[in-house]
Amino acid sequence: MNALRRTAGLTAVLVFGMIVLGGVVRTTNSGLSCPDWPTCYGHWLPLPSLVDEVPNIGYDYYQIMLEWVHRLIGGMILGPLTLVVAWLGWRNRELHPRLAPSVMLMVLLLVVQGLLGGLTVLDRNSPWSVALHLGNALILLVVVLGIHDAARRREPGTLAAPGWIRPTALVAMVTGLLAMMSAAITAKSGASLACYTWPACNGGLVPDWSDGGEVIHMIHRYLAAAFAIALLTLLVGCLRDGRVPQEVRRQSLVTALLVLVQVGFGALVIVLEVPIWKAVLHQATGVLTFALVSDLFWRARSTAAASSHHLPGGIRAAGLR
């Protein structure tokens, strides 16, 4: 199980990095710098001379490389590494009931992710295709984190996490997922500055419903606020409930602090009119917060399961070792 834990952990980090790199591709308007798929202008390795060879290309070479490197890492590194995790998980499936369905779902999500990557290019980076591509990647991250958690060793005598933590964390995960997908739609539909003030939208807390850009932008803000409220609710509950394990309480504090930082970055994106580095930090912080609350969901679930499987005399259930 140690090999599975380490490989799943590395895969989760790589998925996180790929999502952030995808944000860089999007914010630099590089998503269509390779207009075909899976090749780039018919080449498997685009060279600098391509910029001069293709008439009216409209992109700098660094933009082409951003898109190509994003595809390369996904196809040549993340894909094979995920399959290794699937093989290790399947081989150890009898040691934890979550492993078999998790690895099958992970492989399915990986295939869908590749297809959605091609769809975003062929559909000219439409807002809905980009949002689906991002959403599937985030769900893949959740599943990989679940596999990593299942491969952890449990220490005997762990205090069971209260039952309210998992549904609260799940609500935060869902709102975070929707908030980030709506952010992709906001960016790709050109609505990032439809509301040029913050926290109000051009002087009001409710958008002008006749302005599609304002509506799209404010839906993202509402979902981001719901994400923050869910995480702050989780933190307050953890601080007030003495049954919560210390590791769960600490992680809830980190997620709450990160979501506040992410909201701050979101405000700066508006005030500073979407500088690229601020937009990338905004997304990276959001994805990190989402990953931590997802990990918290799995930790709380496994902590409770570990306690419920303890046998008299301190004997632990073999399936959680």
N, C-alpha and C positions, 0 to 999 in steps of 0.2 A: 504493500500500500504506500510505502514511502516514495517509490518511483512515480506512482500515480499522483500523489500529492504534489510533488515537485513539478511534474510535467503539467499538471492542471494549473498550478500557480503561475508558471511561465506563460502558459497559453492565455490565462486571464489578463496578465500584464500586456501581452502582445495584442489582444483584442482591444484593450483600452487604448493602446498606442495607435492602432489602426483607426479607431473612431476619431481620435484627436487629429490624426493626419488627414482623415477625410474632411474634418472641419477646416483644416488649412487649405485643402484643395478647393473647398466650396468658397471660402472667404477671399481667396485670391482669383476667383473666377476661372479656375483651371479645369473644371469638370468636363468641359468639352474640348480641351486642348488635344485630346486623342479622340477624334470623332467616330472611330470604328472600334469594334470589340470582337475578339480579345486582343488583336494586334493594334498598333498605333500607326496610322497611315500605311497600313500593310506591312509594317516592320515589327519584329519581335524586340528589337533594340533600337530605339530612335537615337540617331546621332545628331550632333549640332548642325551638320550640313542640311538637315531636314528643313530647317527654318528658311534656308535659301532656295531649296529645291521645290517646295510647295508654294505656288503663287497665292498671294493674299491669305496667308495662314492665320494672321491675326493674333498670334500668341508668341510670347517669348519662350526661349528654350527651357528656362527654369520652370515655367508652367507645365510644359510637356513632361518634364522629368518628374514633377510632383505627382501628376496623374499616373505616369508609368510606374514610378516607385511604389505608389499605393497599390496598384494592381500586382506588381511583382511580389511584394511582401505577402499580400493576401493569397496569391496562387502558389508561390514557391516555398513559403515558410509557414504561414499560419495554417494553410490547408493541410499539409503533411503532419504538422505538429498536432493538430486537432485529431487527425486519424490515429496518431500514436496514443493520445489520451483515450480515444474510443476503444482501442485494442486493450490497453491496460485496464480500463474500467470493466470491459466485458470479461477479461480474464479473472478479475477479482469480484465479479458480480455476486457471488455467493456470500461475500463478507458484509455486504450492506444492501438492503432492499431497494435503495434509491439508484444504485449504479446502473443496472440494466436499462430501465426506461430512460434515464438521464443521458446515457451515451448514445442511445438510438435517436433521441430527440436532438442531441447536439449535432450528429451527422446530418440529419434532415435539415436543421437550420443552416448548417454550413453549405449544403447544396443550394438551398433557397437563397442564401446570401450571394453566392456566385451568380445565380440567375438574375437576381435583383440588380447586381452591379452592372451586368450587361444591359438590363432594361433601362437603367438610368441614362446610359449613354445613347441607346437607340431611341429613347423617348425624349432626347434632347434635354436631360436634367429637369424634367417637369417637377414642380413642387411635390406632388403626391408620390412620385417614384423615389425621389430623394428621401422623403420622410419614411417611406416603407423600408428603404435600404438601411437607414439609420435605426429604425425601430427593431428590425430583425437582428441587427448587430448587437443592440442592447439586450435583447432577449437571449441571444447566444452567450453574452457575458454573464447573465444571471445563471444560466444552466451550467456553464463552466465553473462558476463559483460554487454552485451546489455540489458538483463532483469533487472539487477541491475540499469542501467541507466534509463530505462523506469519507474522504480518505484520511482525515485527521485522526490522531489517536486521542481518545478520551481519558481523562484522569478520573479515578474513582472518587466518589464523594462530592461530585459537582452539584451545586444547588440548581434545582429545576427552574427554568425561566417561567414566569407567570404566563398564563394562556393568552392574555390580552396583547402581548408584545408582537406575536406573529401577524395577526390581522392588521394591527396598526402599521407595522413595517410594510405589509403588503399594500396597504392603501398608499403609503408614501412611494413605493416602487411604481405603482400604476400611474399616479399623478406625475411622478418624475419622468416616466417613459413618455406620457402624453405631452408634457411640457417640452421635452427635447424634440419630439417629432414636430410639434407645432412651431418650434424655433426654426427647424429646417424649412418648413412651409413659409414662414415669415420671411426668411432670408431669400429663398428662391423665387418668391412672388414679388420681391421688391418692396416689401412692407416694413423693412427694418427701421426706417425713419418716418413711417406714416404717422407715428406719434412722436413728436420731436421734443416733448417735455416728459418729465418723470417726477413723481409717480402718476400724476394725472396725464391724460392724453389730450394734448392741445387745450388744456384748461378744464377738462372734465374727467370724472372717473368712469364715465360711460362713453363708448365711442359713438361717432356719428354713424348710425346704422346704414346710411346711404353710401358711406365710403367703405368699400371693401377692404382697402388697405388698413384702415383704422380697426376694423372688426377683426381681421386676422391678427394684427399686432396685439390687440387687447386680449384676445382669447389666449395668446401665449402668456401674457402677463398674469391673467387670472389663474391659469394652470400652474405657473411658477409660484404664485402666492399660495395655492393649495398645497404644492409640494413643500414649501417652507413651513406652512401651518402644520402639516402632518408630521414633519420631523421635529418641530418644536413641541408638539403634543406628545410625541414619543419620548423626548428628553424629559419633559416635566413628569410624565408617568414613571420613568425610570428613576428619577430623583426622589419621588414621593413613595415609591413602593420598595420596602425593605427586602422583598424576596428576590429582587433583580440581581443576578450575578454581577460582580464588579466589572468583569470584562465587557458585558453587555452595556452597562451604564457608561463606561468610558467611551465605547464606540458610538453610542447615541449622542454623547456630548460632541464628539468630533464631527459627526454628520450634521448636527445642528449648526455648529460654527461654520462649517464649509458652505452650507446653504446660504447663510448670511453673507459670506464672502462672495458667493456666486450672484446673489441679488445685487450686491454692490458693484460687481463687474458689469452686470446688466444695465445698471443706471449709468455707469461711465460710458458704456457703448452708445447710449443715447446722447449724453452730454457732449462727448467728444466725437460724435457723428461717425461711429463704427470704424475706428482704427482697427486694422487687421489684427494686431497683437492683442488688443482688448477683446475682440470677438473670439479669438482662439482661446484665450484664458477663460472667458465666460463659459464656453462649451466644455473645456477640459475640466474646470471645477465642477460643472454640472454632472459630467460623466463620472468623475471621481466620487462625488456625493452619492450618486445613484448606485455605484459599485459598492460603496461602504454600507449603505442601507440594505442592499441585496445580501451582502455577506452577513449583516446583522440578522436578517431574516433566517438564513440557514443556520447561523450559530445558535440563535434562540431555539429553533426547532430541534437541533441536535442536542443542545444542553438539556432540554426537557426529556428527550428520548433517552439520553444517557442515564438520567436519574431514574426514569421509569423502568429501565432494564436492569437495575441493580438487584442482585439476589441476596438473600440472607447470608451473613458471614462475609460480606464485602466481595462476593463473587460477581464479576461483571459478565454481562451477556457477550458471548464470543463475537457476535455480529458487529459490535461497535469497537472492537479492539483495533 
